[in-house]
Amino acid sequence: MIKGYTAKRNAAMATKSRTVTAKAKRGRPKKEAAPLPPPTPLPPAPAQAQGFPLLIPEQLRTCLMAKDDVEAAVRKVFQEVQDKMAEINGRRKVYLSEAMERLGVKSRSTMWHWHEKGYLLQEHDENGHVFYFDFKIRRAERGEQPEKGGEDEQ
């Protein structure tokens, strides 16, 4: 015979298994969701307009431009692209290490002195890094005049 706490626990377990009651729920009861309305059918899609008509070879030959006109148009577009790239390359950023390498400078202090004297002015990006524009580097490579006058001239 089992005495004490173990006997009470065994008796409680036996009565629990006989009576099945739902655990009391806490909080506010949930609302029932309203049923969804029936789906509405989509209207039929409008007819798609055809983009480029299909041409048979005879029609294609008659609608093409002359060879000279095509070449002139291509040359014009190509020249515009070249001009745009030249403009972009002229404003290309050359960072300090590349500028030192191109100019044959071994010390950062030389670049700083050139900035102070106006020979080659530095620019700074949003992070504070020093860079120079490519056209300024090319001008310094050719040995052209400084960007601004000396400190005495004003």
Secondary structure, DSSP 8 states (H G I E B T S, - for coil): ---THHHHHHHHHHHHHH--------SS----------------------SS----HHHHHHHS--HHHHHHHHHHHHHHHHHHHHHHHHT-EEEHHHHHHHHT---HHHHHHHHHHTSS--EE-TT--EEEEHHHHHHHHHT---SS--SS--
